[in-house]
Every structure is written in structure tokens, then in C-alpha cells.
Amino acid sequence: MNKSITGRHFELTDAIKAYADALLEGLKKYHLDIISANIVISADEKNGKKGFNTEILVNLKDKNTIVITQHDKDVYAALDVAIERVKKALRRHADKIKDHKIMSFKDLGEEAEAVSEIDADEIEIVPMDLELHKPLDFDEAIEALKSEKKRQFIVFNDYDGNMRVMYKRADGKFGLY
């Protein structure tokens, strides 16, 4: 991980650099591919009040850059709050990766093998009755919903030729999308 700690309109002391570096080292515990982490600390003075802006940029391998900006009166407090927000974002990203199901062949790894041939005897085509799946008009849809208990939605063409959805509500009335 490349680290950069910069001071803008502000002279960084060795203590602040060491503190910020220690905070960045704590990001390694998430075991994410962090390419680089940059901290920019800038001093500003508004209405006679001195404050510090801390901006943390974390570049991840498979995700866009995480950018956190924090303003506080104290440099250390701004760094602490900003790094906690970065940790929260990294925790969410790590949880998404951990819970992610393998969806592509590339995600399966090097040991995975592609199916090279499909046996024609294994393929089974099931014919379907098109009469069951044709769009219904308004009156046909109401009659079908009254007579059928299992099916909830029926798609049909309305008078303008648009596709609509009719459904049976819990109170027994009919709804129309």
C-alpha cells in the first residue's frame, strides 16, 4: 500500500505524520487490496476560528476510490473521526465481498474447467401451451382472477395497447398497475 501524508497551508510535525501513518496501518486488517491511501490535512481560518480539514482518499483494487472529508478544531480529532468513517466504508465493502456469490467463470478460480461438450441426449425441451400465457383483455383478466385462487397477477393489453398488471388484493378487490 502506497501511503502519502500531506499538509496544505499547514506545517506537519513528525508526531502528526507518525499518528496518521499508524492510522493507515490499521486499515490492513480488512485484508482488502488497498492500492494507495492519501491523507491531506489543511488548515483554514473562518471568522477568526482556526480549524483543520482532513481528507482521506483510499484507492481499492476492485472498487472506486473512497473519499472521506472531516472538519474539526483539532487535527487529531479530525483524523480520528475520518479514519473511523473510512473503516466503516471498508467494513461494508469487505462484508459485500464475503457475502458475494460466485457469478462468473472468472470468479471460480484457476481450478475451474469449462464444459467442452454438451451431450444432446441430456437436453430436454418442454413444450408450453401458449394459450395460458397470452395477454388477456380487461374482462378476461377479471374472470380469470375470480376463478383462480393461486395466480396473483395477470398481464393484459388495455384499450390503448399498453401492457398492464391486474392483481387480487388482500381485501378481495382488484388492483391495476
C-alpha positions in Angstrom: 0.0 0.0 0.0 1.4 3.4 -1.0 0.9 6.0 1.7 1.0 9.7 1.4 0.5 12.3 4.1 0.4 15.9 3.0 -0.1 19.2 4.8 -1.7 22.1 2.9 -1.3 25.6 4.4 -0.1 23.8 7.5 3.3 22.5 8.6 3.1 18.8 9.5 5.0 17.8 12.6 6.7 14.4 12.9 4.1 13.5 15.6 1.2 14.2 13.3 2.8 12.2 10.5 3.5 9.3 12.8 0.0 9.3 14.1 -1.6 9.4 10.6 0.8 6.7 9.4 -0.3 4.5 12.4 -4.0 5.1 11.5 -3.3 4.0 7.9 -1.6 0.8 9.1 -4.8 -0.1 10.9 -6.6 -0.4 7.5 -4.6 -3.5 6.6 -6.7 -5.6 9.0 -9.6 -5.7 6.4 -7.5 -7.7 4.0 -8.6 -5.7 1.0 -6.4 -4.9 -1.9 -5.7 -1.2 -1.0 -3.5 0.3 -3.7 -2.9 3.6 -2.1 -4.0 5.8 0.9 -3.6 9.5 0.9 -4.2 11.9 3.8 -4.4 15.7 3.1 -4.5 17.9 6.2 -5.3 21.5 5.6 -5.6 24.4 8.0 -8.3 27.0 7.5 -9.4 30.0 9.4 -13.0 31.3 9.1 -14.4 34.2 11.1 -11.3 34.2 13.3 -11.8 30.5 14.2 -9.0 28.1 13.4 -9.9 24.6 12.2 -8.5 21.7 10.2 -9.9 19.8 7.3 -8.8 16.2 6.9 -9.3 14.4 3.6 -8.6 10.7 3.3 -8.5 9.0 -0.1 -8.3 5.2 -0.3 -7.9 3.5 -3.7 -9.1 -0.1 -3.8 -8.4 -2.6 -6.5 -11.9 -3.6 -7.4 -13.9 -0.5 -6.2 -13.9 3.2 -6.8 -11.9 5.5 -4.6 -13.3 6.1 -1.1 -13.1 9.8 -0.2 -13.8 11.0 3.3 -13.6 14.7 4.4 -13.8 15.7 8.0 -13.6 19.2 9.7 -12.7 19.7 13.3 -10.9 22.2 15.6 -8.2 19.7 16.5 -6.1 17.8 14.0 -6.1 14.6 15.9 -9.9 14.6 16.4 -10.4 15.2 12.7 -8.1 12.3 11.9 -9.8 10.0 14.4 -13.3 10.7 13.1 -12.2 10.5 9.4 -10.4 7.2 9.9 -13.5 5.7 11.7 -15.6 6.7 8.7 -13.1 5.0 6.3 -13.1 1.9 8.5 -16.9 1.8 8.3 -16.8 2.0 4.5 -14.1 -0.7 4.2 -16.1 -2.9 6.6 -19.2 -2.6 4.4 -17.1 -3.3 1.3 -15.5 -6.4 3.0 -18.9 -7.7 4.0 -20.2 -7.3 0.5 -17.2 -9.3 -0.9 -17.6 -12.0 1.7 -21.3 -12.5 1.1 -20.9 -12.2 -2.7 -21.9 -15.4 -4.5 -19.7 -16.5 -7.4 -21.4 -15.4 -10.5 -18.8 -15.6 -13.3 -16.5 -18.2 -14.6 -13.5 -15.9 -13.8 -14.5 -15.8 -10.1 -14.4 -19.6 -9.9 -10.6 -19.6 -10.0 -7.9 -21.4 -12.0 -9.0 -24.9 -11.0 -12.4 -24.5 -12.7 -12.9 -26.2 -16.0 -15.3 -25.3 -18.8 -17.8 -27.8 -20.1 -16.4 -28.5 -23.6 -19.2 -30.7 -25.0 -22.9 -31.0 -24.2 -24.5 -34.3 -24.8 -27.6 -33.9 -27.0 -29.3 -36.7 -25.1 -29.2 -34.7 -21.8 -31.1 -31.7 -23.3 -34.8 -31.8 -22.6 -37.2 -29.3 -24.2 -40.5 -28.9 -22.5 -43.3 -27.5 -24.8 -45.6 -25.0 -23.3 -49.2 -24.1 -24.1 -49.2 -20.6 -25.5 -52.9 -20.2 -24.7 -52.0 -20.0 -21.0 -49.5 -17.2 -21.5 -51.2 -14.8 -24.0 -52.2 -11.3 -22.8 -55.8 -11.0 -21.7 -58.2 -8.1 -22.2 -59.8 -6.4 -19.1 -62.9 -8.6 -18.8 -61.0 -11.8 -19.3 -58.5 -10.9 -16.6 -61.2 -10.2 -14.0 -62.9 -13.5 -14.8 -59.6 -15.4 -14.6 -58.7 -13.8 -11.2 -62.2 -14.6 -9.8 -62.0 -18.2 -10.8 -58.3 -18.9 -9.9 -57.0 -19.0 -6.3 -53.3 -19.5 -6.9 -52.3 -16.9 -9.5 -52.0 -13.4 -8.3 -51.0 -11.4 -11.4 -52.3 -11.4 -14.9 -50.8 -9.2 -17.6 -53.1 -7.9 -20.3 -53.5 -5.2 -23.0 -55.7 -2.3 -22.1 -57.7 -0.2 -24.5 -54.6 1.9 -25.6 -52.5 -1.2 -26.3 -50.3 -0.8 -23.2 -49.3 -3.8 -21.1 -50.9 -3.6 -17.6 -50.9 -5.9 -14.5 -54.1 -6.8 -12.6 -53.9 -8.4 -9.2 -56.2 -9.6 -6.5 -55.8 -7.6 -3.3 -56.0 -9.0 0.2 -59.4 -7.4 0.8 -60.8 -9.2 -2.3 -60.9 -6.2 -4.6 -58.8 -5.9 -7.8 -55.8 -3.6 -8.3 -54.4 -2.4 -11.5 -50.9 -1.2 -12.3 
